[in-house]
Each structure stands twice: as structure tokens, then as C-alpha cells.
Amino acid sequence: MKIAILSRNSRLYSTRRLVEACKEQGHEVQVLDTLKCYMELSSEEPAVWYKGEKLEGFDAVIPRIGASITTYGLAVIRQFEMMGTYSLTESVALGRSRDKLRALQLLSRKKIGMPVTSFAHEVHNTKELIKLVGGAPLVVKLLAGTQGRGVVLAETAKAAESVIDAFRELKADFLVQEFIKEAGGSDVRCLVIGRKVVAAMQRNAASGEFRSNLHRGGTAELTKLTPAERATAVKAAQIMGLNVAGVDILRSSRGPMVMEVNSSPGLEGIENASRKNVAGAIVKFVEENAAPHKNKTRGKG
């Protein structure tokens, strides 16, 4: 097969591992900088161009789209889909998961466990938002934040009011979320491929920190999932329509609670913690699904 990987940086661990896995399984692979792809729209034949060459003959594309380039990344994926190329992460699913409010609304509608969340465009009485999530302590999250950035723990109602008012003054979109104390600063990342959790790790926050993200100094270790946690992770990924997803779960007294469904999960932490070849499993999934899909999506968008 001929596979394209959409990535801004070919040196990133996840991109390198996917390239290695493609080559190990005998595939031709090319890394394409998403922002250097440009598109030709016509009634005759849609096309993607890259560095002066028309891209042809790709059986599959593996998108690794960063949050900062979501809009353009979606356009590139849609163009490949219109050309009949199988996309591991479909454009509709990526857009759905990147819209945090929409994602939470979809999870809520399907009765997925999640922390109580409130949001509003304009609320004159900040106290009402705080009351909706059960009071302080609570978490305030910027909708545009990634890797733990823009996430604030407010220990008291006064602190929460100050943070919310500050975000509102900055015209920033945010949500207010219940703080799950019993999680103890840890969460579980489940790596879902298709209908199966192929690897999982528990991420623990650094001393003095409540965010467990590895980018914020957190540590990761192997963990054993309960049947409920596995089922929740798979169902959350399916609700988003994602073939590959990193589902972040909090262990609470009310059962597993989904914090986020990541459409471009990093592979370094999960492979190191689980000692599993996640990149190889991803490429295997592409192998099994790209061929029968080929040319079935032409004209869709």
C-alpha cells in the first residue's frame, strides 16, 4: 500500500513510529506537512498538490493534525476523501472531537459518565455557573487549551469567581467542570483502535500539580482496566466516530468518567508505559480497512 502521514514534523516520536511501522509491514510511506499541501477544486477531478507535485495513488492517509491547524487540516483530509483515499481519521469525526462543547454534548446524550459541566456565553451571575457543578473546588477550562494548558483548579468559590471573571474579560471561551477529588490527580489514558482498547496507562500528576498530562511533568505507569472502563472508552470513541482515539478517563466513586476524547493521541507515553507496539496496531488497522474502502468515498464531503 501507499500511505501518507499528515504531520507538521517528521521528527516527532509518533510520526517516526508510524513511518517505521509502515515500512516494517512493507508499505510505501510519505510524510506530508499538512500546511504545505494545497488543493485544486474543479468539477473534473479534485486533487492535492505538494511541493509542486500532484499527489496520486495513495491508498490511505493517517492524519496527525495539531489543534492549532484544525481548520486547514480538516480541509486537507476532506480533499483526500473526495479523491477516494481512505482516511484513518475521517474529517467529520475530527471536527466533532475538536469541538469540546459538541463532544461533551454528544457524550452526555449517549449517557457516558462525565464530570458535571456548565458553560455559557454570557452569565451575569457567575455564582450560578459554580452552583451548577456543585460548588468549589472546581475546574475551569479554556475550550482552546491543549496538553493541560488553560486548565485551572479553583479551590474556593471566591477563587472560581475570579478565574471565571478574568476569562470573561479576555473574551475567552471556557467551561466550568466538577472536580473529581477521589481521582487524586490521576487519570487513565485508553488507546482505542476500532472496537478495542489496545493499550492503557495511568498518568499521575507531579507533586503540587493536579493536571496529570505528561507535558506538565506527570508520570505514566501500566494499569489494568476494569470491564466498565474498557466499555466506556470504546463507546466514547465510537460516539465521536474515531477509528483511533486516546480516551482520558477519571476513576470516580460513580464509575469511569470521560474527560476528553483525543483524535490525535501521542504514542510515546502509551508505548513506553504499556510496552506495546501501538503504531504497528494502527497500521494493521489501516491495512484491514483501506482496501475495501478505496474509491467508495469519491465525491463525498
MARROMI-263456 format. One line per field, with one value per residue (C-alpha): x, y, z; chain. Coordinates in nm, 4 decimals. Layout:
<recs>
east = X:...
north = Y:...
up = Z:...
chaine = A:...
</recs>
This chain:
<recs>
east = 0.0000:0.0937:0.0281:0.0526:0.1041:-0.0108:0.2291:0.3977:0.7154:0.8604:1.0914:0.8105:0.8034:0.4511:0.5255:0.8567:0.6935:0.4160:0.6721:0.8698:0.5560:0.4546:0.7979:0.8155:0.4869:0.6080:0.4245:0.5415:0.5035:0.5438:0.5193:0.3383:0.3481:-0.0233:0.0194:0.2298:-0.0458:-0.2574:-0.5753:-0.7243:-1.1018:-1.2689:-1.5698:-1.3374:-1.1121:-1.0264:-0.6546:-0.3985:-0.0637:0.2565:0.5794:0.4839:0.3724:0.0226:-0.0334:-0.1654:-0.2023:-0.2340:-0.4412:-0.4662:-0.3870:-0.3069:-0.3827:-0.1780:-0.3434:-0.2443:-0.5172:-0.3732:-0.4254:-0.7578:-0.9465:-0.6905:-0.6211:-0.9895:-0.9886:-0.6896:-0.8498:-1.1768:-0.9875:-0.8266:-1.1688:-1.3136:-1.0337:-1.1410:-0.8481:-0.9180:-0.8604:-0.7887:-0.9415:-1.2370:-1.2864:-1.6317:-1.5042:-1.2021:-1.4171:-1.6650:-1.3980:-1.2108:-1.5246:-1.5115:-1.8653:-2.0125:-1.8127:-1.9390:-2.2955:-2.2709:-2.1236:-2.3918:-2.6710:-2.5419:-2.5269:-2.1479:-2.0187:-1.8541:-1.7949:-2.0865:-2.0102:-2.1579:-2.0890:-2.2429:-2.1587:-2.2580:-2.3580:-2.4107:-2.4260:-2.1060:-2.2286:-2.4878:-2.2209:-2.0401:-2.3612:-2.4431:-2.1280:-2.1715:-1.9552:-1.5833:-1.3355:-1.3960:-1.2057:-1.2206:-1.1042:-1.0355:-1.2001:-0.8920:-0.6482:-0.4437:-0.1996:-0.3240:-0.2771:-0.5655:-0.6902:-0.7243:-0.8242:-1.0184:-1.0081:-1.2720:-1.5824:-1.4064:-1.1120:-1.3508:-1.5334:-1.2038:-1.0873:-1.4234:-1.4446:-1.0865:-1.1585:-1.4757:-1.2849:-1.0433:-1.3396:-1.2181:-1.4495:-1.4412:-1.6354:-1.6708:-1.6396:-1.6890:-1.3639:-1.3355:-1.1431:-1.1176:-0.9204:-0.6275:-0.4620:-0.4514:-0.6325:-0.6279:-0.5443:-0.7049:-0.5775:-0.8692:-0.8290:-1.1505:-1.3622:-1.0811:-0.8633:-0.5148:-0.3158:-0.3741:-0.1715:-0.2361:-0.0993:-0.0095:0.0288:0.3612:0.3945:0.1931:0.0099:-0.3428:-0.3059:-0.1733:-0.0587:0.2883:0.3688:0.3156:0.5628:0.3250:0.4402:0.2875:0.2597:0.0932:-0.2604:-0.5282:-0.8660:-1.1989:-1.4602:-1.6584:-1.3568:-1.2897:-1.6531:-1.6690:-1.3529:-1.4674:-1.8167:-1.6780:-1.4520:-1.7439:-1.9695:-1.7062:-1.6732:-1.2981:-1.1124:-0.8154:-0.8616:-0.7000:-0.9822:-0.8993:-1.0925:-1.1155:-1.1743:-1.4565:-1.6877:-1.9631:-1.7672:-1.5469:-1.5863:-1.4659:-1.2728:-1.1725:-1.1556:-0.8334:-0.8337:-0.4526:-0.3199:0.0542:0.2207:0.5365:0.3878:0.1461:0.4055:0.6645:0.4199:0.2455:0.5440:0.3056:0.3566:0.0671:0.1991:0.2035:-0.1546:-0.2629:-0.1006:-0.2562:-0.5986:-0.5306:-0.4337:-0.7568:-0.9839:-0.8266:-0.8537:-1.2304:-1.2899:-1.0874:-1.2830:-1.6081:-1.5929:-1.5273:-1.7410:-1.8345:-1.7522
north = 0.0000:0.3633:0.5583:0.9302:1.0627:1.4205:1.5680:1.9054:1.7423:1.4137:1.4009:1.3718:1.0382:0.9465:1.0284:0.8388:0.5314:0.5294:0.5579:0.2686:0.0565:0.1229:0.0216:-0.2861:-0.4033:-0.3470:-0.0277:0.2784:0.5803:0.9563:1.2248:1.5359:1.8686:1.9462:2.3204:2.2684:2.0721:2.2780:2.1839:2.2005:2.2192:2.1561:1.9797:1.7409:1.5878:1.7063:1.6978:1.7631:1.9152:1.9107:2.0936:2.1294:1.7683:1.6314:1.3603:1.0437:0.6774:0.6974:0.4160:0.5687:0.8773:0.8868:1.2378:1.3739:1.7139:1.9524:2.1557:2.4858:2.3853:2.2016:2.4084:2.3704:2.0110:1.9280:2.0777:1.8631:1.5454:1.6243:1.6680:1.3249:1.1782:1.3372:1.1699:0.8305:0.7907:0.6103:0.8363:0.6695:0.9724:1.0994:1.4732:1.4697:1.2723:1.5012:1.8128:1.6621:1.5681:1.9005:2.0968:2.0369:2.1554:1.9455:1.6438:1.6776:1.7226:1.4043:1.2059:1.3383:1.2461:0.8877:0.8641:0.8398:0.9094:1.2516:1.5260:1.7683:2.0572:2.4035:2.6692:2.9870:3.2686:3.5371:3.4851:3.7915:3.5880:3.3832:3.2123:3.0218:2.8501:2.7455:2.6170:2.4022:2.1914:2.1501:2.4365:2.4604:2.3115:2.3092:2.3196:2.5996:2.5051:2.7140:2.5495:2.6184:2.4693:2.1552:1.9369:2.0772:2.4426:2.6723:2.4434:2.5991:2.4390:2.6820:2.5701:2.8139:2.9836:3.3222:3.1900:3.0379:3.3691:3.5487:3.2991:3.2971:3.6764:3.7001:3.4603:3.6511:3.9813:3.8230:3.7175:3.3586:3.0602:2.8327:2.5730:2.5021:2.1419:1.9388:1.8447:1.4694:1.4669:1.0885:1.0662:1.2000:1.3877:1.0770:0.9757:0.6831:0.7149:0.4388:0.3952:0.2720:0.1266:0.0231:-0.1504:-0.2438:-0.0820:-0.1917:-0.0184:0.1813:0.3769:0.5646:0.9186:1.0693:1.4410:1.5802:1.6968:2.0137:1.9748:1.8468:1.8041:1.4606:1.5490:1.4165:1.7548:1.9076:1.6788:1.3919:1.0306:0.7239:0.3637:0.0464:-0.0034:-0.2707:-0.1575:-0.2717:-0.4028:-0.0817:0.1343:-0.0612:-0.0396:0.3330:0.4089:0.2150:0.3647:0.7188:0.6701:0.5282:0.8211:1.0546:0.8307:0.7896:0.4774:0.5722:0.7719:0.8489:0.8440:1.0078:0.8664:0.9650:0.6919:0.8191:0.6838:0.6973:0.4880:0.5842:0.9423:1.0613:1.3885:1.4054:1.2076:1.2891:1.2381:1.2543:1.0784:1.0792:0.7384:0.7872:0.7743:0.4902:0.2737:0.3242:0.2543:-0.0439:-0.1841:-0.2442:-0.1713:0.0716:0.2182:-0.1299:-0.1908:0.1367:0.0449:-0.3018:-0.1407:0.0749:-0.2368:-0.4129:-0.1184:0.0822:-0.1659:-0.2323:0.1406:0.2520:0.4744:0.4373:0.7921:0.9756:1.2853:1.2833:1.5804
up = 0.0000:-0.0456:0.2753:0.3511:0.7037:0.7580:1.0129:1.0598:1.1915:1.0673:1.3708:1.6255:1.8077:1.6924:1.3299:1.3338:1.4861:1.2278:0.9478:1.0987:1.1330:0.7720:0.6435:0.8683:0.7189:0.3637:0.2756:0.0865:0.3151:0.2770:0.5455:0.4238:0.6068:0.6309:0.5815:0.2677:0.0977:-0.1383:-0.3129:-0.6591:-0.6707:-1.0021:-1.1463:-1.3275:-1.0630:-0.7099:-0.6341:-0.3624:-0.4581:-0.2531:-0.3347:-0.6978:-0.7457:-0.7767:-0.5145:-0.6742:-0.5946:-0.2160:-0.0704:0.2767:0.4781:0.8507:0.9835:1.2733:1.2911:1.5711:1.7391:1.6108:1.2455:1.2797:1.0221:0.7435:0.8416:0.8028:0.4530:0.3510:0.4879:0.3104:-0.0161:0.0190:0.0994:-0.2143:-0.4118:-0.2761:-0.0369:0.2911:0.5921:0.9253:1.0982:0.8986:0.8670:1.0275:1.3284:1.3733:1.3625:1.6072:1.8628:1.8378:1.9276:2.3040:2.3720:2.0926:2.2079:2.5645:2.4425:2.2340:2.5237:2.7576:2.5157:2.4985:2.8805:2.9020:3.2538:3.2733:3.5300:3.5649:3.3296:3.2774:3.0184:2.8884:2.6514:2.8956:3.2571:3.4709:3.7888:3.7978:4.1139:3.9083:3.6978:4.0138:4.1723:3.8681:3.9124:4.2876:4.4092:4.4776:4.4339:4.0601:3.7341:3.4761:3.1251:2.8199:2.5187:2.3078:2.5595:2.4902:2.6859:3.0157:2.9190:3.0096:3.2889:3.6340:3.9645:4.1823:4.5458:4.6699:4.5329:4.5501:4.3512:4.0967:4.0559:3.9971:3.7317:3.5521:3.5524:3.4218:3.1349:3.0526:3.0446:2.7969:2.5782:2.6122:2.5634:2.8665:3.0611:3.4309:3.5457:3.8605:4.0357:4.0941:4.4212:4.4550:4.1278:4.3306:4.0456:3.8247:3.5110:3.2707:2.9006:2.6955:2.3402:2.1310:1.7825:1.6140:1.8763:2.1124:2.3786:2.2709:2.5481:2.8635:3.1152:3.4364:3.4375:3.7731:3.8381:3.9541:4.3139:4.3734:4.0415:3.9736:3.5961:3.5034:3.1497:3.0701:2.9131:3.2580:3.4339:3.5049:3.5094:3.3464:3.4553:3.3374:3.4663:3.4458:3.3200:3.4554:3.2082:3.2666:3.1815:2.8615:2.7547:2.8316:2.6329:2.3262:2.3358:2.3694:2.0645:1.8648:1.9580:1.8140:1.5075:1.5626:1.4474:1.6685:1.9866:2.3171:2.5707:2.9049:3.1989:3.5649:3.8205:4.0399:4.3090:4.0449:3.7948:3.4984:3.3788:3.0401:3.0416:2.6772:2.3547:2.1676:1.7901:1.7520:2.0627:2.1211:2.1066:2.3120:2.6603:2.5892:2.4097:2.6820:2.9656:2.8061:2.6101:2.3220:1.9533:1.9192:1.5923:1.4398:1.5516:1.3897:1.0568:1.0773:1.1165:0.8103:0.6130:0.7066:0.6282:0.3461:0.0600:0.0787:0.1305:-0.1721:-0.4128:-0.2155:-0.0807:-0.4041:-0.4224:-0.0517:0.1646
chaine = A:A:A:A:A:A:A:A:A:A:A:A:A:A:A:A:A:A:A:A:A:A:A:A:A:A:A:A:A:A:A:A:A:A:A:A:A:A:A:A:A:A:A:A:A:A:A:A:A:A:A:A:A:A:A:A:A:A:A:A:A:A:A:A:A:A:A:A:A:A:A:A:A:A:A:A:A:A:A:A:A:A:A:A:A:A:A:A:A:A:A:A:A:A:A:A:A:A:A:A:A:A:A:A:A:A:A:A:A:A:A:A:A:A:A:A:A:A:A:A:A:A:A:A:A:A:A:A:A:A:A:A:A:A:A:A:A:A:A:A:A:A:A:A:A:A:A:A:A:A:A:A:A:A:A:A:A:A:A:A:A:A:A:A:A:A:A:A:A:A:A:A:A:A:A:A:A:A:A:A:A:A:A:A:A:A:A:A:A:A:A:A:A:A:A:A:A:A:A:A:A:A:A:A:A:A:A:A:A:A:A:A:A:A:A:A:A:A:A:A:A:A:A:A:A:A:A:A:A:A:A:A:A:A:A:A:A:A:A:A:A:A:A:A:A:A:A:A:A:A:A:A:A:A:A:A:A:A:A:A:A:A:A:A:A:A:A:A:A:A:A:A:A:A:A:A:A:A:A:A:A:A:A:A:A:A:A:A:A:A:A:A:A:A:A:A:A:A:A:A:A
</recs>
